[in-house]
Amino acid sequence: MTQSLLERASAYATAKVLEADGCVSRLPEALQTVVVINTTQGIIDNGGLEYFYESDFPTNLPYSFFAEAFRRIGVESVASCIDESSRMFPFPEPHLHEAKRRTWLDSVKDDEAHPFVHLSRKACGDELVFQKLAEYVDRHRDAFGAA
């Protein structure tokens, strides 16, 4: 069975981020986008926005960096969920404060009426994400070497 263009581009981008010592922001934008979308949506699909915010990412990039990747592929719904939920933290620069994030998440994650829970459910399992990512890769295929 042959790999799809998206699978080959994902493998290529992942190898490049490893060469950049895990610093995805050092990669060209097309490669950043593939790595960020695959990683972020995988985490969200596994446990919602709560999982996304539970741990620090290498180099502690602001959450707007992740939202912009979703915008680049044309998935405003998930981008907006990340933007809106990141503004709910009751302290500035939440990407820099893992312990504070975890404490706040523990206080809201089980409250079915909380807007955070609603945003998390909206972002989780959005099937449009990988369809749009495949279209993005197709438009930027030259960025992925021989992928």
C-alpha positions as CSV (number, residue, x, y, z in Angstrom):
1,M,0.0,0.0,0.0
2,T,1.4,3.4,-0.9
3,Q,1.5,6.3,1.5
4,S,-0.7,9.3,0.8
5,L,0.9,12.7,0.0
6,L,-0.2,13.8,3.5
7,E,1.5,10.9,5.2
8,R,4.7,11.4,3.3
9,A,4.6,15.2,4.0
10,S,4.0,14.5,7.7
11,A,6.9,12.1,7.9
12,Y,9.2,14.7,6.1
13,A,8.0,17.6,8.4
14,T,8.5,15.5,11.5
15,A,12.0,14.6,10.5
16,K,12.8,18.2,9.9
17,V,11.5,19.3,13.3
18,L,13.7,16.7,14.9
19,E,16.7,18.2,13.0
20,A,15.7,21.6,14.4
21,D,16.0,20.2,18.0
22,G,12.2,20.1,18.4
23,C,11.8,23.8,17.7
24,V,8.9,23.8,15.2
25,S,9.1,27.6,14.8
26,R,12.4,27.3,13.1
27,L,10.8,25.4,10.2
28,P,9.4,26.9,7.0
29,E,5.7,27.8,7.4
30,A,4.4,24.8,5.4
31,L,6.3,22.3,7.5
32,Q,5.3,24.1,10.7
33,T,1.7,23.9,9.7
34,V,1.8,20.1,9.1
35,V,3.6,19.4,12.4
36,V,1.4,21.7,14.4
37,I,-1.9,20.5,13.0
38,N,-1.0,16.8,13.3
39,T,0.2,17.2,16.9
40,T,-2.4,19.6,18.1
41,Q,-5.5,17.9,16.6
42,G,-4.2,14.5,17.7
43,I,-4.0,15.8,21.3
44,I,-7.4,17.5,21.1
45,D,-9.0,14.4,19.5
46,N,-7.5,12.3,22.3
47,G,-8.7,14.4,25.3
48,G,-10.1,17.7,24.2
49,L,-8.6,21.1,24.8
50,E,-7.9,20.1,28.4
51,Y,-5.2,17.7,27.1
52,F,-3.9,20.4,24.8
53,Y,-3.3,22.7,27.7
54,E,-2.1,20.2,30.3
55,S,1.5,20.3,29.3
56,D,4.0,22.7,28.0
57,F,5.1,22.5,24.4
58,P,8.8,22.8,23.5
59,T,9.9,26.4,23.5
60,N,6.5,27.5,25.1
61,L,5.1,29.0,22.0
62,P,2.0,31.2,22.5
63,Y,-1.3,29.6,21.8
64,S,-1.9,32.0,18.9
65,F,0.8,30.2,17.0
66,F,-1.3,27.0,17.1
67,A,-4.5,28.9,16.1
68,E,-2.8,30.5,13.2
69,A,-1.8,27.1,11.8
70,F,-5.5,26.1,11.7
71,R,-6.3,29.4,10.0
72,R,-3.7,28.7,7.3
73,I,-5.4,25.4,6.4
74,G,-8.8,27.0,6.5
75,V,-10.3,25.6,9.7
76,E,-11.4,28.7,11.5
77,S,-13.6,26.7,13.9
78,V,-10.7,25.0,15.7
79,A,-8.6,28.2,15.5
80,S,-11.4,30.1,17.3
81,C,-11.8,27.4,19.9
82,I,-8.1,27.7,20.7
83,D,-8.2,31.5,20.8
84,E,-11.3,31.7,22.9
85,S,-10.3,29.0,25.4
86,S,-6.8,30.4,25.8
87,R,-8.3,33.8,26.8
88,M,-10.3,32.1,29.5
89,F,-7.3,31.5,31.7
90,P,-7.5,34.1,34.6
91,F,-3.8,35.1,34.2
92,P,-1.7,36.5,31.4
93,E,0.5,34.3,29.1
94,P,-1.0,31.0,30.0
95,H,1.5,29.2,27.7
96,L,4.2,30.0,30.3
97,H,2.4,28.7,33.4
98,E,1.8,25.0,33.3
99,A,0.9,24.6,37.0
100,K,-1.5,27.5,36.9
101,R,-3.1,26.1,33.8
102,R,-3.6,22.7,35.4
103,T,-5.2,24.2,38.5
104,W,-7.6,26.3,36.4
105,L,-8.4,23.3,34.2
106,D,-9.2,21.2,37.2
107,S,-11.7,23.8,38.3
108,V,-13.7,23.8,35.0
109,K,-13.2,20.5,33.2
110,D,-16.1,18.8,34.8
111,D,-18.5,21.7,34.7
112,E,-20.8,20.8,31.7
113,A,-22.1,24.4,31.6
114,H,-18.7,26.0,31.4
115,P,-17.9,27.6,28.0
116,F,-14.5,25.9,28.1
117,V,-16.2,22.4,28.0
118,H,-18.3,23.5,25.1
119,L,-15.3,24.8,23.1
120,S,-13.4,21.6,23.8
121,R,-16.2,19.4,22.5
122,K,-16.5,21.6,19.4
123,A,-12.8,21.2,18.6
124,C,-12.6,17.5,19.3
125,G,-13.1,15.2,16.4
126,D,-13.5,17.9,13.7
127,E,-13.2,15.8,10.6
128,L,-12.6,18.8,8.4
129,V,-9.2,19.3,9.9
130,F,-7.4,16.5,8.2
131,Q,-9.2,17.0,4.9
132,K,-8.2,20.6,4.9
133,L,-4.6,19.7,5.9
134,A,-4.4,17.3,2.9
135,E,-5.6,20.1,0.6
136,Y,-3.0,22.4,2.2
137,V,-0.2,19.9,1.6
138,D,-1.3,19.4,-2.0
139,R,-1.1,23.2,-2.6
140,H,2.4,23.3,-0.9
141,R,3.8,20.0,-2.1
142,D,7.1,21.6,-3.2
143,A,7.9,22.4,0.4
144,F,8.1,18.7,1.3
145,G,11.0,17.6,-0.8
146,A,10.3,14.5,-2.7
147,A,7.2,13.8,-0.6
